[in-house]
Amino acid sequence: MIRTISPDELPEHAVSLLEQGFRLALAAGHDDSGHSDTGGLRAVYLFIAAAPDRRVELHVPLDLDHPAVPSLARLSFPAGRFEREMRDLFGIVPTDHPLPQRLVRHFHWPQGWYPMLAAAGEPPRFGDVDGPYPFRTVEGPGVYEIPVGPVHAGMIGPGHFRFSVVGETILNLKARLWFVHRGLEKLFQGRSPEDAIELAERVSGDTTVGHTLAFCLAVEDAHQFTVPPAAQRIRAILLELERLYNHITDIGALCNDVAYGVLNAHAQRVREQLLRINDRVTGHRLLRGAIHPGGATVTALPDPAELAAIGTDIAELVDLALSNTVVADRFTGTAVLTAVQATDLGAVGVVARASGLSIDARHDHPFLSAQFPRTTHTRTDGDVLSRFLVRAEEITTSIGLITSLADMVGDRLTATAPVTTGNGRSGVGIVEGWRGTVIHRIELADDGTLNRVKIVDPSFFNWPALPVALADTIVPDFPLTNKSFNLSYAGNDL
């Protein structure tokens, strides 16, 4: 459902939707200045709800010369961050925002230049620093700061973490991101959906299937095209294979962070087995090249017996980890994110489910007609142990799901149909990636090329939860906690 409203009407519509159980899943700026029938700027807000799957879009046309929207930050925490992103990239001003400082564009970026505008042109030379960055100042006896990053010792993206501590206890943590903003969404513009697949596959390298599938679902939604059921089953298999190799990687890394390196070595051994399965199934260890608009193609299906053996192997590693008293002590009660905090911050995925929230796009917004089995989690206290166990339990569910879907697919390795053009011009794809909910929203030009692609990675929602969970946690537990969240710099830094 799409509703076009004025800026003044936005708050009342948002309040009504939130009271009906919707949550804000996406907010994006749009530059329609190149379209004579619309013109100006536009803000789009996507609200979603489950049971049943419901989606409502609010479109707010804006004055190109003075674009402004009433801030929804006091109604929805994620809204405040989306609004700051829109201001940085489009110059759309959220009026009465409680924290109107920059988010995406760092303080050396030129003032008054908004890169997502059609008339933005080439970036001007960097000018004087518009700063310093307003870190929160924490004062008192014995309080000192520990700066970490943005460059880290490892193949990860840049992020700056500033700790305010007393002794080893963290009083406040600020995570500053967006050091390598890639302008990825603008790179989609003007491409055909088929030519844009290579970008979707690389939004976040460890979430190839999640982002590619969300993009393809959005394209198919825009064309009002129904994908063959066999193709959706193959896609679901690939989605669960991606969940498997990432979850076992995290399980091993968490053990490694509490000095149980031998279990990490075995977890990496299992990860390699899964990557080789990926290669046999798709021809690529990270599952690229298999999903495209209209369907999916694989070269083989996973061997159920091999997956069952891997599942037994992983269960043994999990048992060994939790039977170790040092591991149990370090995991239990560490960096708790309560259900209330997770709800208020809009957390999704593993982080949300470990805090007791029942949020899973496989059930709430299914792309497959067959119902995904809902995993029952044994611990949802919001600590590191809960996030560890959620991953372990989802591995068991994923293996069972892959096995049943492979049996339904049979020998059919290609399931696809040419996407026929419908009357739609916009579409939304929602997928439960291994970190959490991945959302792509697209708009098409008259010639079928992409006008606008808005991407929301689960890390956008979950990064603010990390500092909250770390309050009153000791500094030595930061690497462990950070790994238990395992958020994407790339997926956040679009």
N, C-alpha and C positions, 0 to 999 in steps of 0.2 A: 504494500500500500504506500502510495506517495502522496504527500500533502504539501502544497505550496503555501507558505505563510509569510507574513511580514516579520521583521525583526522584533517588533513589540509583542507579537503573539508567541514568540519562541518559548519564553519561560513557562507560560501556562500549559502549553502543549507538552513540554518536557515533564512538568510536575504530574500531569495526568497520566502519561505513559509510565513514569516511575512508580506511581501509586498502583498501576495495574500489573506490576511485576516485571516490566521491561527493564533492561539495562542498556546504557549507552555503549555500543560496540565500536563505533567509528564516528569521527567528525572530520570533515575535509573541506578545504577551500577549492573553488573552481573558478577559472577565468573564462567567461563566456564572451569576452569582448570581440572575438572573431566571428561571432554568430549574430547576424543582423536581427534575427527574430527575438533574441534574448538580450544580449549585451550585458555589460557590467560584470560584477563578481557575484558569486553564489556560495553559500555555505550549505553543506549537506550533513545531516545528522542521521545515523542509522541506529535505531533502537530494536533490540531483539528480545524475544521471550520464548520459553519452552513450554511443552505440555499444554497445547500443541505448539509446533514451530510457528512463530509469528514474527513478522518483520515490518517495521514502519519506518519510512524515510520522511524526514522533514527537510524541505528545500526552502532556503531563505534567500531570495534575491537581494542584492546589496548595491548601494551606490558606488560606482567605480571610483569616484573622486573622494568619497568619504566613507569607506566601508567599515561598518561596525555592527557588532551583535551584542546583545546583553549576555554577560557571562553566566554560564551554568555551573561554575566551579563550586558554588555553595550547595548545589543540589547533587553533584556527582564529582568525585575526585578526578576520575579520568577525564571528564569534560574540561577541567581546568588545564590539563596538560595538552589535550587536543587543541584548545584555544590558543595556547602559547605557541604551538607549532604552526597554526594557521597565521598567526601574526608574523612570525619569523619568515615564513615562506611566501605569503600572499599579501601581507600588510593589512589583514583583516583585524580590526581592533576589538578585543573583548572588553566592553565597558564594565566598570566596577569589578574587575578581576582582583581577588585578594593577593595575588602574587604575580604582578605583571612583568616580571623580568624575563630576559631571553631564555630560550630552552634549546633550540636546535642551532641557531647561529651564534657562534662564540663571539667574544667581545672585540676581536680583531676584524670581524666582518664589517664591511662598509655599512654605515647607516643609510636608510632610505632605499636600499636595493633589495628587492624581493624576487628571488630567483625563479619562482614558479609562475610569475606573471608572463603572459605572452610577449609583452613588450620589454621584458627585463633586459634582453641583450646580453652581451658578454659581461662578466663580472668586472667592476672597476678595481683599481688598485686598492689594496688594503690601506686603510688610513690609520689614524691614531686609535689606540685601544680605548674602547668605550667601557671602561671598567674602573676599578678592579671588580672581579666577580664577587658578589655579595654573599660570601660564606657566613653562616651563622656563627657569631662569636660566643664561645662558652667560657665563662670566667669563674674563678674561685680558687681557694687554696688547693694547690697540687694539680690543677688542671693544665694539661699541655696538649699539643697537637702532633699527630703523626700523619704526614702526607705520603701517599702511596700512588705511584703511577704519574702520568697516564701510560708511560711505556712500561711493560711488564716483561718478566723473564719467561717467555713462552710464546707460542704462536697463537696469541689471542688478540682481540682488538684492544684499542687504547681506552682506558677509563681511569679517571682520577678519583681516589677515595681519600677523604680527609676525616681523620678520627679525632674527636675531642675526648680525652680520657683522664681518669684519675687512677694512678697505679696501672693496672691492666684492664680496668673496667671501662667499657665504652659508654660514654654519656650521650654522644651524638655522632652520627656518621652522615656525611654528604657524599653521594655518588654523582660525579659530573661526567656526562657522556657526550656523544655527538662530536667527537674529535675528527672523524673522517667521514662526515656527511657526504654521501656519494651522489646525491641527486638522482637516485635510481628511478623514482616515479616519473621524472621528466623524460628519462631515456625510453620509456614505453611509448611516449606520444608519437603518433604518426606511423607506428609499426602495425602490421597486420597481426592478429592474434597468433597466427602460426609462427611468425618471425619473432614474437615476443617470448616464446617458450624458454629460450636460452636465458633470458633475464630472470624469468620466474624461478627457474631452477637454481639460480645463483643469488637469490635474495639473502639466504642464510645457508651456507654450504651443507650443514648437517640436517637441513630441513627441506631437501630437494622435493620430496613427494608432497609434503604438507603445503608448500607454497605453490608448486605447479598444479596440484589438484584444485586448490582454492581458486587459482586464476582460471583454470579450464571450466570449473563450475560456474564462475561468474560470466565467462563468455557464453556458455550454453544457456545460462539464465537470461542473458541479454537477447539471445536469438530465440528464446522460448523453445529450446531443442531438448528432446528427451534422449538420453544416452542409453544404448542397449544394456539390459541388466547384467549380461556377462562382462561387459566393460567395467561396470561399477564394481563388480566383485573382484576383478583383477586389480583395480585401483585400490580397493580396500586391503587386499593382500599386501600390496606394495607399501601402503601406509603403515601396516602393522610390522612389516619387515624393518622399516625405518625406526619404528618405536623400539624394536628389539635391540638393534645394535647400539642405539644411543643409551637406552636404559642400562644395559650391562656395562657400558663404558663408565657411566656415572657411579654405578655400584662399586666398580673397581677403584675409581678415583677417590670415592669417599673412604674406602678402606685404606688407601694409600695415605690419605691425609691424617690418619691416626696411626701411622707407622706400621700398618699391616701390609707391607709391600708384596708379600708372596701371594696374597689373594688378588691384589691388583694385577700381578703378572698372569695369573690364571684367567682373570676377567678379560684381559687384553687378548689372551689366547682364544677365548670364546668369541670375542668381538671379531677377530680375524676370521674365524669360521663363518660368522654371519656375513661379513663383507664378501667373502668368497661365494656364499650363496647368492648375495645380491648380484654379483658379477655374472653368475650362471643364469640368473633369472632375467636380467636386463642388459647384460653386456657392460655394466658400469658398477663399480663398487659402491657408489653413492646413489645408485638407482636413477641416474639421469637417462633421458631418452625414451622412456617407456610410456609416459602419459602425454596426451595431446588433445586438443579440442575435438570432441566427438568420440573419444574412446581411449584404448590402451593396447599396447603390444608388448609381449614378453617373449623370450626365447625358450623359457622352461618355467615350470612351477616348482616351488620348494618341495623337498622330499619330507613328508610327514614324519617318517622314522628318524631322519636326521634331526629335525626340529625337536622331536620328543626327547632324543638323547641330549640335545643342548639344554632343554628345559630341566632335565634331571641334573645335569652338570651345574647349572646356575643355582638350582635349589640347594645343592650341597654347599656351594660357595656362600650363599646367604646364611645357611645354618652355621657354617664355620665362623662367619663374621659375628653373628649375634651370640654365639656361645662363648666368645672371647670377652672376658670381663672388662678389659680396657676399652674395647670397641663399644660395648654396651654403655659403659660409663660416659664416654665422650659423646655418644649420640643422644642419650636419653636426657630430655629436658633442655637441650641446647638450642638457643635461638628460636624461641617459640613465637609463632605467628598465630594469634588466636582467630577463631572463626569470625568474631566481630571485626577485627582488624582486616582480615582478608576480604570480608564483604565490603567494608567501607572503602578499601583501596581498589576494589574491582579485580582482585586476583583471579587468575584462571589456571587451568591445567593441573599439573602435579602439585604445584604450590597450594592451589585452592583445595584440591581433594585431600591433601595431607592435613589441612586445617578443618576438615569436616564439611566442606561445601560440596554439593552434588552438582558440579558443572562439568559437562562432557558433551561436546558438540556431536559426538557419534550417536548420542541418544537425543539430545535437545534439538539438533538441526541435522537430521540424518540425510545423507545423499544416497543411501542404499535402502531399498525397501525392507530387506530383512533386518530385524532389530539386533543391534549389537548387544551382547551380554554385558550387563553392568557389573563391574568388579566390586566386590565387597571388601572393604579395607579393614584390617584388624586393628589399626591404630591411626587415629586422626587428631592427635594432640598438637599438631602444628610444629613439632620440633624436628631436628635432623633425623631422628629415628623414624618418625612418621614419613618423611619424604623419602627415606631409604626404602621403607616397606611398601609404600605406594608403587614405587618403581618395580620392586620384586614381584608384587602381586599382579601388576599389569603385564609383566612378562608372561606369566602363566596364562592369563586371559588371551593375550595376543597369539600365543602358540596354538591354543585351542581354536581361535577364530580363523587363523590362517589355514589350519587343517580342514575345517569344515567348509570354508569358502573354496579351497582348492578342489575338494571333492565335488562341489557344485559346478565348478568351471570345467572339470574334466580335461579333455585334450585340446580345448579351444584356447590357443595362445594369442590370437588376435581377435579383438572385438571392437569394431569401430564403424562409424557411419559418417559421411560428409555432413558437416554442420550446415543446415539450411537456414537461410536468413528469415527471421520473423519480423514482427513489427516493433519489437522492443529496442531500446537504445541504451539501456543500462542494466547491469546485472550484478548480483552479489554471490560470492562463493564462501561458504563457511565450512571449515574442516578442523577436526581435532588432531593437530600435529602432536608430536611426542612431548613438546614442552607445554602445549595448551592450544587454545583456539587461535587459528589462523584465518584472517578475513581478507578477501580481495573484493574491491568494488570497482567496476569499470564503467566507462561511458564510451559509446561508439560514435564515430562520425558517419555521415551519410554514405561514404564509400566503404564503410566497414572497418576502417582503421581505428586505432585507439586514440580517443581524445584525452582521456584521463584514467589513470589507474591509481587507486589509493590502497595501500597495503598496511595491514595492522598485524604485527608479529606479537605473539603472547608476551614477549619480553617487555614490550611497551607498557603493558599493564603490571608486570611483576617486578620490574626494577625498583619502584618506590617501596615495595614490601620488604626488600632486603634490609635497608637501614632500620626499619621498624622492628624487624625480628632480632636485630643485633643489639638493640638497647639493653643495657645491663649485662651483656655478654662480654667475655674477656677477649682481648685482642688476639691471643693465640688461636681462638676458635673462629676467627674471620675466614681463613682459607677453607675450613671445613664447611662453614655455613654458606659461603659463596658457592662452593661446589654443590651443596645440597639444593641450591636454587638453579645453578648452572644456566644463567641467562645469556642470551645472544647479544653481543655488541653489534654484529653486522645486521641482524634482523631489526634491531632498534634504530640503527644509524643509517636510515635509508636515504 
